[in-house]
């Protein structure tokens, strides 16, 4: 009897069998809960594979594996309020221009990025490298403008991996990844698949790339000053800009083959889009399971979540009322993520409010037919993976760009939360539910998104073990990492060639002038000599005449 092999499971077994338990430190100190979901998913996978994982966070994690050693650096209460105020302010801004929205969000949060130094000054973090009994083999840094924390791996003298909740467009340059801005759009420039950027989009892409570069330059300048204040008296610490040279690879929460855009990537770019999606969904809480089971097959259910950053208090009261007026009259069951359960928008038999939701597990449920979302990268990814059409209500940051990309791919529609009206909200919901084209488009993409030689989980495990086995795997690094900006772009060569051309031009010009003067002098002398002879002949002829 022939034995049918399960190739993915066999590969995973081989990978797991070839690895040894390592001590891994995760620095996941982002103030964004959505980033923490992705990063903690990585930590959970590593812990389940047998690694000894220690995680440092500023926020309370949404979940913890029993084997993870968790260290929480308490967030300053004033900083927490400041972050909430920033989100509230950004929620009131117009998001019609994705590029402007992105930079306004980043600019608003600039004041909070500097707070990352408080984590480094905390004794719990310093104990990690000051206590001689502590031993780590690898640091995984959850990146969110916190480049200062790259210093911890140097203190521990271990290799380092960075985890980023975005595609390689952001931070890929530190690995020497080519930008190729003529055909690789930035985060908020949306290009339909199979199409190239128009001249206007390419112009916008250049401005966006330059703006991002200037923004990062300002952050890095500020970080450099803080770094010198923190480690200025420590001769063992490298220059701030050299911290990036200790990055072995970066995990990006993307999958360029299916999501696009197609672009060249160096070997140290590892895409693990969908890493937070479980291979098998966990059982739902009893109340949610019973609520969904009560939905008819014909009508199904809707999930409404505007993410973890946007609170009830951030949404205008009249907007909330309009949303409730529409949703409460639908025939569908609706699960609504709402953080203030004592003050809900209203009571309706078809609505279940919850302060926290296992979003990935709910989206995997067959009764869910629509996801009303703020279009955060994590939520859009989960909906795409499970093949659920979306209605986007973007708020700030990369969300407008994510919403535009989702709409261009035919996975759903988008509305402005600031200008939301009952009629348009209702009509858009029914359009997505009743028109099969949205469901068909996202299910087709789901099939493509899942089609990989290794799953996101298997990819993560392989490359973490690879970096540990090869002690940082410096052979993966592009030579550009160790080159200056001038060297990487051959500016010195171009300057040398221009200099040589100028010297050739200068010498040629001098020689030509000299030759011209020489021949000009001879011609002048010859002309003068002929003129003298003519004058003499004229005089002689004149004097020989008889009068």
C-alpha positions in Angstrom: 0.0 0.0 0.0 1.5 3.4 -1.0 2.1 6.0 1.6 0.9 9.5 0.8 3.4 12.0 2.3 2.3 15.4 3.6 5.2 17.5 2.2 4.7 20.7 4.3 4.4 18.7 7.6 7.5 16.7 6.6 9.5 19.9 5.9 8.4 21.4 9.2 9.4 18.2 11.1 12.8 18.3 9.4 13.3 21.9 10.3 12.2 21.3 13.9 14.4 18.2 14.2 17.5 20.1 12.9 17.2 22.9 15.5 18.1 23.2 19.2 16.4 25.2 21.9 17.9 28.7 22.0 17.5 31.7 24.4 15.7 34.4 22.5 14.9 37.9 23.7 12.0 39.8 22.1 12.0 43.6 22.5 8.4 44.4 21.5 7.9 47.9 23.0 5.6 49.5 20.4 2.8 51.6 21.7 0.6 50.1 19.0 -1.4 47.1 20.1 -1.8 45.9 16.4 2.0 45.7 16.1 2.1 43.8 19.3 -0.3 41.2 18.0 2.0 40.4 15.1 5.2 40.4 17.3 3.6 38.2 20.0 2.5 35.8 17.4 6.1 35.3 16.4 7.1 34.8 20.1 4.3 32.3 20.5 5.4 30.3 17.5 9.0 30.2 18.7 8.0 29.2 22.2 5.8 26.4 20.8 8.8 25.1 18.8 10.8 24.7 22.0 12.9 27.9 22.2 13.2 29.7 25.5 11.6 33.1 24.8 11.7 36.2 27.0 9.6 39.2 25.9 9.8 42.8 27.0 6.7 45.0 26.3 5.5 48.4 27.2 1.8 47.4 26.8 0.0 44.4 28.2 0.1 41.7 25.5 -3.2 40.5 24.0 -2.1 36.9 24.7 0.9 35.0 26.2 2.1 31.5 25.8 2.6 29.7 29.0 6.3 29.2 28.3 7.1 32.8 27.5 8.9 34.8 30.2 7.2 38.2 30.1 8.7 41.5 31.3 6.6 44.6 31.2 8.2 48.0 31.4 5.3 50.1 32.8 4.2 52.9 30.4 4.3 56.3 31.9 0.6 57.4 32.5 1.2 60.8 30.9 2.7 59.0 27.8 -0.3 56.8 27.6 -2.7 59.7 27.7 -0.6 61.6 25.1 -0.8 58.6 22.7 -4.6 58.5 23.2 -4.8 62.2 22.5 -2.8 61.8 19.3 -5.0 59.0 18.1 -8.1 61.1 18.9 -6.6 64.1 17.0 -5.7 62.0 13.9 -9.2 60.4 13.9 -10.7 63.9 13.3 -8.5 64.5 10.2 -9.5 64.1 6.6 -8.0 60.8 5.2 -8.8 61.5 1.5 -5.2 61.9 0.6 -3.3 58.7 1.7 0.2 60.2 1.4 -0.6 63.3 3.4 -2.5 61.2 6.0 0.6 59.0 6.4 3.0 61.9 7.0 0.6 63.7 9.3 0.3 60.6 11.4 4.1 60.0 11.5 4.7 63.7 12.3 2.2 63.7 15.1 3.8 60.6 16.7 7.3 62.0 16.4 7.2 63.4 19.9 6.5 59.9 21.3 9.2 58.1 19.4 11.8 59.6 21.7 10.1 57.9 24.7 11.6 54.7 23.6 14.8 55.7 25.5 12.8 55.2 28.7 12.8 51.5 28.0 16.5 51.4 27.7 17.0 53.4 31.0 14.7 51.0 32.9 16.5 48.7 35.3 14.6 45.6 34.1 16.0 46.1 30.7 19.5 46.9 31.9 19.5 43.8 34.1 19.2 41.7 30.9 22.8 42.4 29.9 24.2 43.5 33.3 23.3 40.3 35.2 26.0 37.7 34.4 23.6 34.8 34.7 21.5 36.0 31.8 22.4 34.4 28.5 20.8 35.0 25.1 21.5 33.7 21.6 19.4 36.1 19.6 17.5 39.4 19.9 14.3 40.0 17.9 13.4 43.7 17.9 9.9 44.7 17.0 10.5 47.9 15.0 8.4 51.0 15.4 10.8 54.0 15.0 12.8 52.6 18.0 16.2 52.1 16.4 17.8 53.1 19.7 16.9 49.7 21.0 19.3 48.0 18.5 21.9 48.8 21.2 20.6 46.0 23.4 21.9 43.2 21.1 25.3 44.9 21.0 25.3 45.0 24.8 24.5 41.3 24.8 27.0 40.6 22.0 24.5 38.5 20.0 23.0 38.6 16.5 19.8 40.5 15.8 16.6 40.1 13.8 14.2 43.0 13.2 10.4 42.4 12.9 8.4 45.0 11.0 4.6 45.2 10.5 5.0 46.6 6.9 6.3 45.7 3.5 10.1 46.2 2.6 9.3 49.7 1.3 9.9 50.8 4.9 13.3 50.1 6.5 14.5 47.9 3.6 17.3 50.4 2.9 19.2 49.4 6.0 19.7 46.0 4.4 20.8 47.5 1.1 17.5 46.7 -0.6 17.2 48.7 -3.8 14.4 51.3 -3.8 13.5 51.2 -7.5 11.1 54.1 -7.1 10.3 54.2 -10.8 8.2 51.1 -10.6 8.0 50.2 -6.9 5.3 52.4 -5.3 5.6 53.6 -1.7 3.2 52.6 1.1 0.4 55.0 0.0 0.7 55.0 -3.8 -1.8 52.5 -5.2 -1.2 50.9 -8.6 -3.5 48.3 -10.1 -2.0 44.9 -10.7 -0.5 44.5 -14.2 -0.2 48.3 -14.5 2.7 50.6 -14.2 2.7 54.0 -12.4 1.5 57.0 -14.4 3.8 60.0 -14.7 1.8 61.7 -11.9 2.1 58.6 -9.6 5.9 58.4 -10.3 6.2 62.1 -9.4 4.1 61.5 -6.2 6.3 58.5 -5.5 9.4 60.5 -5.7 8.0 63.2 -3.4 6.8 60.6 -1.0 10.2 58.8 -0.9 12.1 62.0 -0.4 9.6 63.1 2.4 10.0 59.7 4.1 13.8 60.1 3.8 13.7 63.6 5.4 11.4 62.3 8.1 13.7 59.4 9.0 16.7 61.7 8.9 15.1 63.9 11.5 14.3 60.9 13.7 17.8 59.5 13.3 19.4 62.8 14.2 17.3 63.0 17.4 18.1 59.3 18.2 21.8 59.9 17.7 21.8 62.6 20.3 19.9 60.4 22.8 22.3 57.5 22.0 25.3 59.7 22.8 23.7 60.7 26.1 23.0 57.0 27.0 26.3 55.4 25.9 28.7 58.3 25.4 31.0 57.1 28.2 31.0 53.5 27.0 34.0 52.9 24.7 32.6 49.4 23.8 29.6 50.8 22.0 29.8 51.5 18.3 28.7 54.7 16.5 24.9 55.0 16.4 24.8 54.6 12.6 26.8 51.3 12.9 24.1 49.6 15.0 22.3 48.7 11.8 25.2 46.6 10.7 24.3 44.0 13.3 21.0 43.2 11.7 21.1 39.7 10.3 17.7 40.0 8.5 14.3 41.6 8.8 10.9 39.9 8.9 8.4 41.9 7.0 4.6 41.4 7.5 4.0 41.1 3.7 3.9 38.7 0.8 5.1 40.5 -2.3 4.3 37.7 -4.8 0.6 37.9 -4.1 0.1 41.4 -2.6 2.6 43.2 -4.9 4.4 45.2 -5.9 6.9 42.9 -7.5 10.3 44.2 -6.6 13.9 43.0 -6.2 14.8 41.9 -2.6 18.2 41.1 -1.1 18.4 37.7 0.7 18.1 39.3 4.2 14.5 40.4 3.3 12.2 37.7 4.6 8.5 38.1 4.1 6.1 36.4 6.6 2.8 38.1 5.8 0.0 36.5 7.7 2.2 35.3 10.5 -0.5 36.1 13.0 -3.0 33.8 11.3 -3.3 30.4 12.9 -3.0 27.2 10.9 -6.1 26.0 12.7 -8.4 28.6 14.5 -8.9 28.3 18.2 -12.3 27.6 19.6 -14.3 30.8 20.0 -15.6 32.1 23.3 -18.9 30.5 24.2 -21.0 33.6 23.8 -19.5 34.5 20.4 -19.9 30.9 19.2 -23.5 30.7 20.2 -24.2 34.2 18.7 -22.7 33.2 15.3 -24.4 29.8 15.3 -27.7 31.7 15.7 -27.2 33.4 12.3 -29.0 31.8 9.4 -26.9 30.5 6.5 -28.7 32.9 4.1 -27.9 36.0 6.1 -24.7 35.2 7.9 -22.9 37.7 10.2 -20.8 40.8 10.1 -17.7 41.7 12.1 -17.1 45.4 12.9 -13.8 46.4 14.4 -11.9 49.7 14.1 -8.8 48.3 15.7 -7.1 48.7 19.1 -5.9 52.3 18.8 -9.3 53.9 18.0 -11.4 54.0 21.2 -15.1 54.8 21.5 -14.3 58.3 22.8 -12.4 59.0 19.6 -15.4 58.7 17.2 -17.9 61.5 16.9 -21.1 60.8 18.8 -23.3 61.5 15.7 -21.2 59.1 13.6 -21.6 56.3 16.2 -25.4 57.0 16.2 -25.6 56.8 12.4 -23.6 53.5 12.5 -26.0 52.0 15.1 -29.1 53.2 13.2 -28.0 51.3 10.1 -26.5 48.2 11.8 -29.4 47.6 14.2 -31.9 47.4 11.2 -29.9 44.8 9.3 -31.1 41.2 9.2 -27.6 40.0 9.8 -25.9 39.3 13.2 -23.2 41.9 14.0 -20.3 41.5 16.3 -19.1 45.0 17.2 -15.8 45.6 19.0 -16.6 48.3 21.6 -14.2 49.2 24.4 -16.8 51.0 26.7 -19.3 48.3 27.5 -21.1 50.5 30.1 -21.9 53.0 27.3 -22.7 51.1 24.2 -24.2 52.8 21.1 -27.6 51.2 21.8 -29.3 47.8 22.4 -30.3 45.5 19.5 -31.0 41.8 19.4 -28.7 41.5 16.3 -25.7 43.2 17.9 -23.1 41.6 20.2 -20.7 44.1 21.8 -17.3 42.9 23.0 -14.3 44.8 24.5 -11.8 42.3 23.0 -12.2 39.9 20.1 -10.2 37.0 18.8 -10.4 38.6 15.4 -8.5 36.0 13.4 -10.6 33.2 14.8 -13.9 35.1 14.1 -12.9 35.8 10.5 -12.2 32.1 10.0 -15.8 31.3 11.0 -17.9 30.3 7.9 -20.9 32.5 9.0 -18.9 35.8 8.7 -19.7 37.4 5.4 -18.4 41.0 5.8 -15.6 42.7 7.8 -16.1 46.4 8.6 -12.6 47.5 9.4 -10.3 50.5 9.9 -8.0 48.9 7.3 -5.1 48.3 9.5 -2.5 46.0 7.8 -3.0 43.1 10.2 -6.8 43.1 9.9 -6.7 43.4 6.1 -4.3 40.5 5.9 -6.5 38.3 8.1 -9.6 39.1 6.0 -7.6 38.4 2.8 -6.3 35.1 4.2 -9.8 33.9 5.2 -11.4 35.3 2.0 -13.8 37.8 3.6 -14.9 41.0 1.7 -14.4 44.3 3.5 -15.8 47.7 4.1 -13.0 50.1 5.1 -13.4 53.1 7.4 -9.8 54.2 7.5 -8.7 56.6 10.3 -5.0 57.5 10.0 -1.5 56.4 9.1 -1.2 53.7 6.5 -4.9 52.8 6.7 -6.1 55.1 3.8 -3.5 53.5 1.6 -4.4 50.0 2.7 -8.1 50.8 2.0 -7.3 52.2 -1.5 -5.3 49.1 -2.3 -8.1 46.8 -1.1 -10.7 48.6 -3.2 -8.5 48.6 -6.3 -8.1 44.8 -6.0 -11.9 44.4 -5.8 -12.1 43.1 -2.3 -14.6 45.6 -1.0 -15.3 49.3 -0.7 -14.3 52.3 1.4 -16.0 55.2 3.1 -14.8 58.2 5.1 -15.6 57.8 8.8 -15.6 61.6 9.2 -18.3 62.2 6.6 -20.3 58.9 7.2 -24.0 59.2 6.4 -26.6 56.5 7.1 -27.8 56.1 3.5 -24.4 55.6 2.0 -23.3 53.4 4.9 -26.3 51.1 4.5 -26.1 51.1 0.7 -22.4 50.2 0.7 -22.9 47.3 3.2 -25.7 45.8 1.1 -23.7 46.3 -2.1 -20.8 44.3 -0.8 -23.1 41.6 0.7 -25.4 41.2 -2.3 -22.9 41.6 -5.2 -20.9 38.3 -5.4 -17.9 40.0 -7.2 -16.3 41.1 -4.0 -16.5 37.7 -2.4 -15.2 36.0 -5.5 -12.3 38.4 -5.8 -11.1 38.1 -2.2 -11.5 34.3 -2.2 -9.4 34.0 -5.4 -6.7 36.1 -3.7 -6.9 33.9 -0.6 -6.0 30.9 -2.6 -3.0 32.8 -4.1 -2.0 34.2 -0.7 -1.8 30.7 0.9 0.1 29.2 -2.0 3.7 29.2 -0.7 6.6 26.7 -0.6 6.6 27.2 3.2 3.9 28.8 5.4 4.7 32.0 7.3 5.1 30.0 10.5 7.6 27.6 8.8 9.5 30.5 7.2 9.9 32.2 10.6 11.1 29.0 12.3 13.6 28.2 9.5 15.2 31.6 9.4 15.4 32.1 13.1 17.2 28.8 13.4 19.4 29.7 10.4 20.6 32.9 12.0 21.3 31.1 15.3 23.2 28.2 13.6 25.4 30.6 11.6 26.0 33.1 14.4 24.3 36.0 12.8 24.8 34.8 9.2 26.9 37.8 8.0 27.1 36.2 4.6 23.5 37.2 4.0 24.3 40.9 4.3 24.5 43.0 1.1 27.9 44.8 0.7 25.9 48.0 0.6 25.4 47.7 4.4 29.1 48.4 4.9 29.3 51.2 2.3 28.8 54.9 2.7 26.1 56.7 0.8 28.7 58.0 -1.6 30.2 54.6 -2.3 26.8 52.8 -2.6 25.7 55.2 -5.3 29.1 55.5 -7.1 29.0 59.3 -6.5 32.8 59.3 -6.0 33.3 57.4 -9.4 30.9 59.9 -11.1 32.8 62.8 -9.5 36.1 61.3 -10.7 34.9 60.8 -14.2 33.5 64.3 -14.4 36.8 65.6 -13.1 38.7 63.6 -15.8 36.3 64.9 -18.4 36.8 68.5 -17.2 40.6 68.1 -17.2 40.5 66.7 -20.8 38.2 69.5 -21.8 40.5 72.1 -20.1 43.7 70.6 -21.7 42.0 70.3 -25.1 40.8 73.9 -25.0 44.3 75.2 -24.0 45.9 73.2 -26.8 43.4 74.3 -29.3 43.9 77.9 -28.3 47.7 77.5 -28.5 47.4 76.0 -31.9 45.1 78.7 -33.1 47.4 81.4 -31.8 50.4 79.8 -33.5 48.8 79.4 -36.9 47.2 82.7 -36.5 50.6 84.3 -35.9 52.2 82.6 -39.0 49.3 83.7 -41.1 49.5 87.2 -39.8 53.3 87.3 -40.6 52.8 85.9 -44.1 50.0 88.3 -44.7 52.2 91.2 -43.5 55.1 90.0 -45.7 52.9 89.8 -48.8 51.5 93.2 -48.0 55.0 94.7 -47.8 56.0 93.2 -51.1 52.9 94.5 -52.8 53.5 98.0 -51.3 57.2 97.9 -52.6 56.1 96.8 -56.1 53.5 99.6 -56.1 56.1 102.2 -55.1 58.5 100.9 -57.6 56.0 100.9 -60.4 54.9 104.4 -59.4 58.4 105.8 -59.4 59.3 104.3 -62.8 56.5 106.2 -64.6 57.4 109.2 -66.8 55.4 112.4 -66.5 
